[in-house]
Amino acid sequence: MALEAGLILFVIFAILLVVGMPIAISIAVSSICTLLLVIPFDNAVFTSAQKMVSSLNSFSLIAIPFFVLSGIIMNNGGIAEKLVNFAMLFVGRIPGGLAHTNVLGNALFGSMSSSAIAASTAIGGVLVPQQVKAGYDRKFATAANIASAPTGMVIPPSTAFIMYSLVAGGASISALFMGGYLVGALWCLGIMVVAFVHAKRNNYQTIKGTEKGTAGTVLKEAIPSVMLIVIIIGGILLGLFTAVEASAIAVAYSLLIAMFYYKTITVKDIPCMLTEAVKTTGTISFLLATSSMMSFAMAFTGIPQAISGAILGLTTNKMIVLLLVNIVLLLVGMFMDVGPAILIFTPIFLPVVTSVGVDPVHFGLFSIMNLCVGSITPPVGTGLYVGASVGGVKAEQMLKPLIPFYAAILVILLLITYFPAIVMWLPNMVG
């Protein structure tokens, strides 16, 4: 029965996506059709509705609207330029300084906005033209922007980790956040190494030193924004508040600095931002609710156990199992957004990797990074096309310039996958 159920589920889901049906609706319809194999229509619909409601009855979900709203406030606060200048202070003098600034800017802005597209557009839109003007190859500058754009999606506050925690059950959001900082830092480091080597080979100029007065102004403007990350990680590490409480603190803090320090947001702007946050939260919540239907349908028909049995029937070697899971998730990430992919494939692969001794937090870290890599990988990765557009280059021309960056990212991914101690020491320290 599991084989038939799996075919019905994924074939109907794929067909609905191809014809342009929204992902949440595709998930719901394919899930109900799968349940019809084993229970009557009325029971399938009633049970699915129950699962949708109960899946949203979670205290941890409170963090999503708050982090979404915090990102919107920071996004509308005009902080992109301030973060660019801040990053330039630290990496401007290194060969390829403008590219390094782009990488750090994407990481900082992406983590605050929770959007790779927003980071690529806001930071890359400023820095790619600057790099070209400074004599950098346009394709290289665009590639550095594309490759680093998703780093903010793994650097907390990240709704991806919250979604994963809800689906995975026992995975701590705080632990995922702590590990996410390390994953993001390693990803940035890998991109910067490639940029450094390329800059040295091509003798790209470095950025001249900043005058003390100017540096002081840059720090004064940027530090309040950067402190949001410091407050969240510091508060969780010190046990002052949980990840859910941190989300509310993030909203209060970002609103205060935007209104009273930067003075870029007024009281009149708040209703529009709240409306945007409600719309985004509603989309995420509906995806969570319908994905719970799919998880129930898969569990009820034995699909995860069948897939787990098939993989473990081929091999029980942990190294090979992890490689197979990574390959599948990378392919999935090429065709599907990170959020839906987490909700659909976590229930399938989590039992597989835990059966060979992988910690759920560790799996969350490398699986989400994997899906983020897929978002900048052809043929469908949206980050690739948006980044190419920002850089003024055709997407089909970007594959060759991106190869060194892909190689560096995959090396980091394999290190995180096969040497969990690298990214698990901070979560373990948090406890």
C-alpha positions in Angstrom: 0.0 0.0 0.0 2.8 2.4 0.8 4.1 2.2 -2.8 0.6 3.0 -4.3 0.1 5.8 -1.7 3.5 7.3 -2.5 2.8 7.3 -6.2 -0.6 8.9 -5.8 0.7 11.5 -3.4 3.7 12.7 -5.4 2.2 12.3 -8.9 -0.9 14.3 -8.0 1.2 16.9 -6.2 3.6 17.2 -9.2 0.7 17.5 -11.7 -1.0 20.2 -9.7 2.2 22.2 -9.4 2.8 21.9 -13.2 -0.6 23.3 -14.0 0.0 26.3 -11.7 -1.9 25.4 -8.6 -0.6 27.1 -5.4 1.7 24.8 -3.4 -0.5 24.8 -0.2 -3.6 23.7 -2.3 -1.5 21.1 -4.1 -0.4 19.7 -0.8 -3.9 19.5 0.6 -5.5 17.9 -2.5 -2.8 15.3 -3.0 -2.9 14.5 0.8 -6.7 13.9 0.8 -6.4 11.8 -2.4 -3.8 9.6 -0.7 -5.9 9.1 2.4 -8.8 7.9 0.2 -6.8 4.7 -0.3 -7.5 3.7 3.3 -10.5 5.7 4.6 -13.7 7.1 3.2 -13.9 10.6 1.8 -15.8 12.2 4.7 -13.4 10.8 7.2 -10.4 11.9 5.1 -11.7 15.5 4.9 -12.7 15.6 8.6 -9.4 14.1 9.8 -7.4 16.4 7.5 -9.2 19.5 8.9 -8.5 18.4 12.5 -4.8 18.0 11.6 -4.7 21.4 10.1 -6.1 23.1 13.2 -4.1 21.1 15.7 -0.8 21.7 13.8 -1.2 25.5 14.4 -2.0 25.0 18.1 1.7 25.4 19.1 3.3 28.0 21.3 6.5 28.0 19.2 4.5 29.3 16.2 4.2 32.7 18.0 7.8 33.3 16.9 7.0 33.3 13.2 4.8 36.5 13.0 7.2 38.4 15.4 10.3 37.5 13.4 8.5 38.3 10.1 7.4 41.7 11.5 10.9 42.4 12.8 12.3 41.7 9.3 9.8 43.9 7.6 10.6 46.8 10.0 14.3 46.4 9.4 13.7 46.1 5.7 11.7 49.3 5.6 14.2 51.1 7.9 16.7 51.7 5.1 19.5 49.8 6.8 21.1 48.2 3.7 23.5 51.1 3.0 24.5 51.3 6.7 25.3 47.5 6.8 27.3 47.8 3.6 29.5 50.6 5.1 29.8 48.6 8.3 31.0 45.5 6.5 33.4 47.6 4.5 35.2 48.7 7.6 36.2 45.1 8.4 37.0 43.6 5.0 37.6 46.5 2.7 41.4 46.3 2.9 41.5 42.6 2.0 42.1 41.8 -1.7 38.6 41.6 -3.2 37.3 43.9 -0.4 34.2 44.9 -2.3 33.2 41.3 -2.9 33.8 40.5 0.8 31.7 43.4 1.7 28.9 42.0 -0.5 29.2 38.7 1.3 29.0 40.1 4.8 26.3 42.6 3.7 24.2 39.7 2.4 24.6 37.7 5.6 23.7 40.6 7.8 20.8 42.0 5.8 19.5 38.5 4.9 19.4 37.4 8.5 17.4 40.5 9.4 15.0 40.3 6.4 14.9 36.5 6.4 15.0 36.7 2.6 17.8 35.8 0.2 16.0 37.7 -2.6 15.8 40.9 -0.5 19.5 40.6 0.4 20.6 39.9 -3.2 18.6 42.9 -4.4 19.4 45.4 -1.7 23.0 44.7 -1.1 24.0 43.4 -4.5 22.1 46.3 -6.2 24.6 48.6 -4.4 27.8 46.7 -4.5 27.8 44.9 -7.9 27.9 48.3 -9.8 30.6 49.5 -7.3 32.7 46.4 -8.1 32.4 46.8 -11.8 33.3 50.5 -11.5 36.4 49.4 -9.5 37.5 47.1 -12.3 36.0 43.8 -11.1 34.7 41.4 -13.6 30.9 41.8 -13.7 30.3 38.1 -13.8 32.5 37.5 -10.8 30.8 40.3 -8.8 27.4 38.9 -9.7 28.5 35.3 -8.8 29.7 36.4 -5.4 26.4 38.2 -4.8 24.4 35.1 -5.9 26.5 32.6 -3.9 26.3 34.6 -0.6 22.6 35.7 -0.9 21.1 32.6 0.9 23.5 32.9 3.9 21.0 35.0 5.7 18.4 32.2 5.5 20.6 30.0 7.8 21.6 32.9 10.1 18.9 33.5 12.8 16.4 34.8 13.2 15.3 32.3 10.6 11.8 31.1 10.1 13.2 28.0 8.3 14.5 26.7 11.6 11.2 27.3 13.3 9.3 25.4 10.6 11.8 22.6 10.8 11.5 22.4 14.6 7.8 22.1 14.4 7.9 19.3 11.9 10.8 17.5 13.5 9.3 17.5 17.0 12.2 17.1 19.3 14.6 19.6 17.7 15.2 22.7 19.9 14.7 26.0 18.2 17.4 27.6 20.4 19.9 24.8 19.4 19.0 25.2 15.7 19.6 29.0 16.0 23.0 28.5 17.7 24.1 26.0 15.0 22.7 28.3 12.3 25.2 31.0 13.2 28.0 28.6 12.7 26.7 27.3 9.4 26.2 30.8 8.1 29.7 31.9 9.2 31.3 28.9 7.5 29.3 29.5 4.3 30.5 33.1 4.2 34.1 32.1 4.9 34.0 29.6 2.0 32.7 32.3 -0.4 35.3 34.8 0.8 38.2 32.4 0.3 37.2 32.0 -3.4 36.8 35.8 -3.7 40.2 36.3 -2.1 42.0 33.9 -4.5 40.2 35.4 -7.6 41.1 39.0 -6.4 44.8 38.1 -5.9 45.0 36.5 -9.3 43.5 39.5 -11.0 45.1 42.2 -8.9 41.8 43.7 -7.8 42.4 46.9 -5.8 41.6 47.1 -2.2 39.5 49.8 -0.5 41.5 52.6 1.0 41.4 53.1 4.7 38.5 55.0 6.2 39.2 58.2 8.1 38.6 58.0 11.9 35.7 60.5 11.8 34.0 58.6 9.0 34.6 55.2 10.6 33.0 56.6 13.8 30.0 57.7 11.9 29.6 54.3 10.1 29.8 52.5 13.4 27.3 54.9 15.0 24.8 54.3 12.2 25.3 50.5 11.9 25.9 49.1 15.4 22.3 49.5 16.6 21.1 47.3 13.7 23.9 44.7 14.2 23.0 44.7 17.9 19.8 42.9 17.0 21.7 39.8 16.2 23.9 40.2 19.3 20.9 40.6 21.6 19.2 37.5 20.2 22.3 35.2 20.4 23.5 36.7 23.7 20.1 36.4 25.3 19.6 32.8 24.3 23.2 31.8 25.3 22.9 33.5 28.7 19.4 32.0 29.3 17.7 35.4 29.6 15.0 34.4 27.2 13.8 31.7 24.8 13.8 31.9 21.0 10.1 32.7 21.1 10.6 35.5 23.6 13.5 36.7 21.5 11.1 37.2 18.6 9.0 39.7 20.5 12.1 41.4 21.8 13.3 41.7 18.1 10.1 43.5 17.1 10.3 45.9 20.0 14.0 46.6 19.5 13.8 47.0 15.7 10.7 49.3 16.0 12.5 51.5 18.6 15.7 52.0 16.6 13.8 52.5 13.3 11.5 55.2 14.8 13.7 57.0 17.3 17.3 56.3 16.2 17.2 56.2 12.4 13.9 58.0 12.2 13.1 56.2 8.9 9.7 54.9 10.1 6.8 56.8 11.5 3.6 55.8 13.2 1.7 56.1 9.9 3.9 53.3 8.4 3.0 50.8 11.1 -0.4 49.7 9.8 1.1 48.9 6.3 3.9 46.9 8.0 1.4 45.0 10.2 -0.7 44.2 7.1 2.4 42.9 5.3 3.3 40.8 8.3 -0.2 39.3 8.6 -0.2 38.4 4.9 3.2 36.7 5.1 2.4 34.9 8.4 -0.9 33.7 6.9 0.9 32.2 3.9 3.4 30.5 6.1 0.7 29.2 8.5 -1.4 27.8 5.7 1.6 26.0 4.4 2.3 24.6 7.8 -1.3 23.5 8.2 -1.6 21.8 4.8 1.9 20.2 5.3 0.6 18.6 8.5 -2.0 16.9 6.4 0.7 15.6 4.1 2.7 14.4 7.0 -0.3 12.6 8.5 -1.2 11.1 5.1 2.4 9.8 4.6 2.5 8.4 8.2 -0.9 6.8 7.9 0.0 5.0 4.7 3.5 4.1 5.7 5.4 6.1 3.1 8.3 7.3 5.3 8.8 3.8 6.6 8.8 2.4 3.0 11.3 5.0 1.9 13.5 4.4 5.0 13.3 0.7 4.4 14.3 1.2 0.7 17.3 3.3 1.5 18.5 1.2 4.4 17.8 -1.9 2.3 20.4 -0.6 -0.2 22.9 0.3 2.6 23.2 0.9 6.3 26.5 2.7 5.9 26.0 6.1 7.6 28.3 7.9 5.2 26.5 6.7 2.1 23.0 7.3 3.6 23.9 10.9 4.4 25.3 11.3 0.8 22.1 10.0 -0.7 19.9 12.2 1.5 22.1 15.3 0.6 21.8 14.6 -3.1 18.0 14.2 -3.0 17.6 17.4 -0.9 19.9 19.3 -3.3 17.8 18.3 -6.2 14.6 19.1 -4.3 16.0 22.6 -3.5 16.5 23.3 -7.2 12.8 23.0 -7.9 11.0 23.9 -4.7 11.2 26.8 -2.2 12.9 26.1 1.1 9.8 26.4 3.3 7.6 23.8 1.5 10.5 21.5 1.0 11.3 21.5 4.8 7.6 20.7 5.5 7.3 17.9 3.0 10.7 16.1 3.1 11.6 16.4 6.8 9.1 13.7 7.8 10.5 11.4 5.1 14.2 11.7 5.8 14.3 12.4 9.5 13.5 8.8 10.4 16.2 7.6 7.9 19.0 9.7 9.3 18.1 9.2 13.0 18.2 5.4 12.4 21.9 5.7 11.5 22.6 7.9 14.5 22.2 11.5 13.3 21.0 14.1 15.8 17.8 15.8 14.7 19.4 19.3 15.2 22.4 18.3 13.1 20.1 17.0 10.3 18.1 20.3 10.4 21.3 22.3 10.0 22.7 20.5 6.9 19.3 19.8 5.3 18.3 23.5 5.4 21.7 24.6 4.1 21.2 22.0 1.3 17.9 23.4 0.3 19.2 26.9 0.4 22.0 25.9 -2.0 19.4 24.5 -4.3 17.8 28.0 -4.4 20.8 29.4 -6.3 21.3 26.3 -8.5 20.0 25.8 -12.1 17.6 25.0 -13.7 14.9 26.5 -11.4 16.7 28.2 -8.5 15.0 31.6 -8.1 18.0 33.1 -6.4 20.1 32.5 -9.5 17.8 34.4 -11.8 17.2 37.3 -9.4 20.9 37.7 -8.7 21.7 37.6 -12.5 19.1 40.2 -13.1 20.6 42.4 -10.3 24.0 42.1 -11.9 22.8 42.8 -15.4 24.0 39.4 -16.7 22.0 36.6 -18.4 21.4 33.6 -16.0 22.8 31.2 -18.6 26.2 33.0 -18.5 26.6 32.6 -14.8 27.2 28.9 -14.5 30.9 29.0 -15.2 31.7 32.0 -12.9 29.6 30.2 -10.1 31.5 26.9 -10.3 34.3 27.9 -7.9 31.7 29.2 -5.4 29.6 26.0 -5.8 32.7 24.0 -5.1 33.4 26.0 -1.9 29.8 25.7 -0.7 29.7 22.0 -1.3 32.9 21.5 0.7 31.4 23.4 3.6 28.2 21.3 3.3 30.2 18.1 3.3 32.2 19.3 6.4 28.9 20.1 8.2 27.4 16.8 7.2 30.2 14.5 8.1 31.9 16.4 11.0 28.9 17.5 13.1 31.1 18.6 16.0 32.0 21.7 13.9 28.4 23.1 14.1 27.1 21.2 17.2 29.5 22.5 19.8 27.6 25.8 20.3 24.1 24.0 20.5 25.7 21.5 22.9 27.0 24.4 25.0 23.5 25.9 25.1 22.3 22.5 26.2 
